[in-house]
Amino acid sequence: MKIGVIGAGLIGGSLILALHEKNYEIAVVSGNPETREKLILLNIEASGDLNIIKNCDVVFVCTPMNKTEEILDRLEGVVSERTIVSDVSSLKNFVMKKRRPYRFIGSHPMAGTENSGFSFAFKELFTGAKWILTPAFDIQESEISALEEIIKKTGAKTLIMTPEEHDRAAAFISHMPMLVSQALMDCATGEEKALLIASSGFRDMTRLSVSNPEMAEDMIKMNNENIKYALEALIISAQKLLDGNYREKIEKIRQFRKNMYDENGRNLLS
């Protein structure tokens, strides 16, 4: 089986490294000459030409979200109708509205860091992570299974959701927290004494404020309504905590949070 990867940033690069270790034949499309040179040194086929993935059995589109639809459109004149194509965008509803001539299955790996680019890619990025699939139209079980088999080789666990379920969930656990982290950093910027004594708690709470700006803007623009809903829910929760029985409420929250992740920070819920 030959796998194509379009885009070799943090997600695409980590996917390439993880699958390369599993001895998959891989062809990579990257617009960065330096990245292509690094891949070729690893004996991975790389080019700036989309036609390099023409004969691939499975193709992952790992470009920035605002370029995903353009690439999916261009692939219609490149890959065969039997090719399984998947994207890794952090939103799913916008890519699932159009029926494609190839076998398209939306997906989103719930993994990443605040860094971007191939230089920060590492093969263990997906180990223990959830990887959401949003199949639609006439996709066959065998095609979903073929994609799942590849994803599982990265160490990730697949889950099936509708695009709508995914985008609402992503707002609560990814997009809204990023916005809150940015807002926290913004409101504290004018407080010189506060910044002077800021330590690990503030550092951890504001980690997402250094997220890739292009990715962050895509999230805010394209999932705006779900983010607003999640933010309203956060404000209501904070108000409830302030209204009384604080110790009792936070003890339940504390216990749930302690049991949610293992010692390596991986989500234990299934």
C-alpha positions in Angstrom: 0.0 0.0 0.0 1.3 3.5 -0.9 0.3 6.5 1.2 0.4 10.1 0.1 0.7 13.0 2.5 0.0 16.6 1.3 1.6 19.0 3.8 4.5 18.2 6.1 4.0 20.5 9.0 3.6 19.3 12.6 0.7 17.0 11.9 1.6 15.9 8.4 5.3 15.5 9.4 4.5 13.5 12.5 2.2 11.2 10.4 5.0 10.7 7.8 7.5 9.8 10.5 5.2 7.4 12.3 4.2 5.6 9.1 7.8 5.6 7.7 8.8 3.7 10.9 6.1 1.1 10.0 7.7 0.7 6.6 4.9 2.1 4.5 5.8 3.4 1.1 5.1 7.2 1.3 5.0 10.0 -1.2 4.9 13.6 0.2 3.8 16.9 -1.4 5.5 19.8 0.3 5.9 23.4 -0.8 9.0 23.8 1.4 12.3 23.0 -0.3 14.1 22.5 3.0 11.4 20.0 4.2 11.7 18.1 1.0 15.4 17.8 1.4 15.0 16.5 4.9 12.5 13.9 3.7 14.6 12.7 0.8 17.5 12.2 3.3 15.2 9.8 5.1 14.6 8.0 1.8 11.0 9.3 1.6 9.8 10.4 -1.8 9.0 14.2 -1.8 8.0 16.8 -4.3 6.3 20.1 -4.7 4.2 18.5 -7.5 0.8 17.1 -6.6 1.1 14.4 -9.2 3.5 12.6 -7.0 0.6 11.1 -5.1 -1.3 10.1 -8.3 -0.9 6.3 -7.7 -1.3 6.3 -3.9 -4.0 4.1 -2.4 -4.6 6.5 0.5 -4.0 10.2 0.7 -3.9 12.4 3.8 -4.4 16.2 3.3 -2.5 17.9 6.1 -2.5 21.5 4.8 -3.7 24.5 6.8 -7.5 24.3 7.2 -8.1 27.4 5.0 -6.4 25.5 2.1 -8.0 22.1 2.6 -11.0 22.6 0.2 -8.7 23.9 -2.6 -6.5 20.8 -2.3 -9.5 18.5 -2.2 -10.9 20.1 -5.3 -7.5 19.8 -7.1 -7.3 16.1 -6.1 -10.4 15.4 -8.2 -8.2 15.7 -11.3 -5.3 13.7 -9.8 -6.3 10.6 -7.9 -8.5 7.7 -9.0 -12.1 7.1 -7.9 -10.9 4.2 -5.7 -8.4 6.3 -3.7 -9.3 6.9 -0.1 -8.7 10.5 0.8 -8.8 12.0 4.3 -8.1 15.4 5.7 -6.9 16.3 9.2 -8.7 19.6 9.7 -9.8 20.5 13.2 -13.3 21.2 11.8 -15.3 18.7 9.8 -18.7 20.1 8.8 -17.2 22.4 6.1 -15.4 19.6 4.3 -18.2 17.1 4.4 -20.8 19.0 2.4 -19.5 18.1 -1.0 -19.6 14.6 -2.6 -16.2 13.8 -4.1 -15.4 11.5 -7.0 -12.9 9.7 -4.8 -13.5 7.9 -1.5 -13.5 10.8 1.0 -13.5 10.3 4.8 -13.1 13.3 7.0 -10.8 12.9 10.0 -9.2 14.8 12.8 -6.3 13.6 15.1 -6.8 15.0 18.6 -3.1 15.7 19.0 -0.7 18.6 18.5 1.5 21.1 20.3 1.8 24.9 20.3 4.6 24.5 17.7 4.3 24.2 13.9 6.4 23.0 11.1 8.3 19.8 10.2 11.1 20.7 12.5 8.8 20.1 15.5 7.3 16.8 14.1 7.9 13.6 16.0 6.6 10.1 15.4 5.1 9.6 18.8 2.7 12.6 18.5 -0.4 10.4 18.0 0.5 7.7 20.5 -2.6 7.2 22.8 -4.5 10.0 21.1 -8.1 9.9 19.8 -8.5 10.2 16.0 -12.0 11.2 14.9 -13.5 9.9 11.6 -16.5 11.5 10.0 -17.5 9.2 7.1 -20.4 10.3 4.9 -22.3 9.5 1.7 -21.7 6.0 0.4 -18.5 5.2 2.2 -18.1 1.4 2.7 -17.2 -0.3 6.0 -14.2 -1.8 4.3 -12.9 1.6 3.3 -13.3 2.9 6.9 -11.5 -0.2 8.2 -8.6 0.4 5.7 -8.1 3.9 7.0 -8.5 2.9 10.6 -5.8 0.2 10.1 -3.3 2.9 9.0 -4.2 5.3 11.7 -3.8 2.6 14.4 -0.3 2.1 13.2 0.5 5.6 14.5 -0.6 4.6 18.0 -4.0 6.5 17.8 -7.4 5.2 18.6 -10.2 5.9 16.1 -13.7 7.2 17.0 -16.7 7.7 14.6 -18.7 11.0 14.9 -20.9 13.1 12.7 -19.4 16.3 11.5 -21.8 18.3 13.7 -20.9 16.3 16.8 -17.2 16.8 16.1 -17.3 20.5 15.6 -19.4 21.1 18.8 -17.1 18.9 20.8 -14.0 20.6 19.4 -15.3 24.0 20.5 -15.5 22.8 24.1 -12.1 21.1 24.4 -9.9 22.9 21.9 -11.2 26.1 20.3 -12.8 27.8 23.3 -9.9 26.9 25.6 -7.5 28.4 23.1 -9.6 31.6 23.0 -9.7 31.7 26.8 -5.9 31.2 27.0 -5.4 34.1 24.6 -7.8 36.3 26.5 -6.1 35.5 29.8 -2.7 36.5 28.3 -4.2 39.7 26.8 -5.9 40.9 30.0 -2.8 40.2 32.1 -0.5 42.0 29.8 -1.2 45.4 31.4 -0.6 44.1 34.9 3.1 44.4 35.3 3.3 43.2 38.9 1.1 40.2 38.0 3.4 39.3 35.1 6.5 39.7 37.3 5.3 37.0 39.7 3.6 34.7 37.1 4.9 31.1 37.4 3.9 27.6 36.3 0.1 28.0 36.8 -0.1 31.0 34.5 2.4 29.4 32.1 0.3 26.3 31.7 -3.0 28.2 31.4 -1.6 30.4 28.7 0.2 27.7 26.6 -2.4 27.8 23.9 -2.0 31.6 23.5 1.1 30.8 21.4 -0.8 28.6 19.0 -0.1 29.0 15.3 -1.9 32.2 14.2 -3.1 30.9 10.9 -4.6 27.8 12.5 -6.1 29.8 15.4 -7.8 32.3 13.0 -9.3 29.4 11.0 -10.8 27.9 14.2 -12.3 31.1 15.4 -13.8 32.1 12.0 -15.1 28.7 11.0 -16.5 27.5 14.3 -17.6 30.8 15.7 -21.1 29.8 16.8 -20.0 26.7 18.6 -17.3 28.6 20.3 -19.7 31.3 21.5 -22.0 28.5 22.9 -19.1 26.9 24.7 -17.9 30.2 26.1 -21.4 31.0 27.4 -21.4 27.5 29.1 -18.0 28.3 30.7 -19.3 31.6 32.1 -22.4 29.8 33.5 -20.2 27.1 35.1 -17.9 29.8 36.7 -20.9 31.6 38.1 -22.3 28.4 39.6 -19.0 27.8 41.4 -19.1 31.3 42.8 -22.7 31.0 44.0 -22.1 28.5 46.8 -20.9 25.0 47.9 -17.6 25.8 46.2 -15.6 23.2 48.1 -18.0 20.4 47.4 -18.3 21.3 43.7 -14.6 21.5 43.1 -13.9 18.3 44.9 -16.1 16.5 42.4 -14.4 18.3 39.5 -11.0 17.5 41.0 -11.7 13.8 41.3 -13.1 13.6 37.7 -10.1 15.4 36.3 -7.7 13.2 38.2 -9.2 10.0 36.7 -9.5 11.4 33.2 -5.8 11.1 32.2 -3.0 8.7 32.9 0.5 9.6 34.1 1.5 10.4 30.5 -1.4 12.8 30.0 -3.4 10.5 27.7 -7.2 10.6 27.9 -8.5 7.4 29.5 -12.2 7.9 28.6 -13.7 5.6 26.0 
